[in-house]
Amino acid sequence: LQWLCAYYLSQTTRTMAGGKVIPLDDVANFHLRNGASLFRLNYHADLSPAALGRSAGMMVNYLYTSKIHKPLQNVPGYSMPVGPSIVDILRK
């Protein structure tokens, strides 16, 4: 499940008018547009019934820093900054 979440947040995109490629997830798009990187997935972070139904209890941390993480290539012309723990999940 962590792999699917990491894949969804880091790999799925949509193309806007004019050809700009952005993350499919609106929250990811907001944070990444404002200079964050997808840093960490937290499994069972919120076990409330609403969160379990909405996201299986997963939450994500976005990191705002001047340090640039090695970008993960998604689609031609697009790369998403991700932290090492996300890269590790995607390699499994």
C-alpha positions in Angstrom: 0.0 0.0 0.0 2.9 2.4 0.7 4.3 1.7 -2.7 0.9 2.6 -4.4 0.7 5.8 -2.4 4.3 6.8 -3.2 3.7 6.0 -6.9 0.4 8.0 -7.0 1.9 11.0 -5.3 5.2 11.0 -7.2 4.4 9.5 -10.7 0.8 10.4 -11.7 0.4 13.6 -13.5 -2.0 15.6 -15.7 -1.2 18.0 -18.5 -2.7 21.4 -18.2 -3.6 23.7 -21.1 -0.4 24.9 -22.6 1.4 21.6 -21.9 2.4 22.2 -18.3 2.7 18.8 -16.5 1.6 18.9 -12.8 0.9 16.2 -10.1 -2.5 14.6 -10.3 -3.0 15.1 -6.6 -4.1 18.7 -5.8 -2.4 18.7 -2.3 0.9 17.4 -3.8 0.6 20.0 -6.5 0.1 22.8 -4.0 3.1 21.8 -1.9 5.4 21.1 -4.8 4.4 24.3 -6.6 5.5 26.2 -3.5 8.9 24.6 -3.3 8.5 21.5 -1.2 9.6 18.0 -1.9 7.7 14.8 -1.2 9.7 13.6 1.8 8.1 10.8 3.8 5.0 8.6 4.0 3.6 7.8 7.4 1.7 4.5 7.5 -1.1 4.4 10.1 -0.5 8.1 11.0 -4.3 8.7 11.5 -6.4 5.8 12.5 -9.7 7.7 12.8 -12.5 6.1 10.8 -12.6 9.1 8.4 -8.9 8.9 7.7 -8.9 5.1 7.3 -11.7 5.5 4.7 -10.1 8.4 2.9 -6.4 7.4 2.8 -6.0 4.1 4.7 -4.6 6.2 7.6 -1.6 7.3 5.6 -0.2 10.8 5.8 2.6 12.4 3.9 5.3 14.9 4.9 6.5 17.6 2.5 9.8 19.2 3.2 10.5 22.8 2.6 14.2 23.4 2.4 16.8 25.1 0.3 18.5 21.7 0.0 17.5 20.1 -3.3 16.8 16.4 -3.4 17.7 14.3 -6.4 14.7 14.6 -8.6 12.8 11.4 -9.7 12.1 11.4 -13.4 8.4 10.9 -14.0 7.5 11.8 -17.6 9.5 13.6 -20.3 9.9 17.2 -19.3 8.8 16.6 -15.7 10.6 15.7 -12.5 9.3 15.6 -9.0 11.6 16.3 -6.0 11.4 13.4 -3.6 13.2 12.4 -0.5 15.3 9.3 0.0 12.7 7.4 1.9 10.2 7.8 -1.1 12.9 6.6 -3.5 13.5 3.5 -1.2 9.7 2.7 -1.2 9.5 3.0 -5.0 12.5 0.7 -5.5 10.7 -2.2 -3.7 
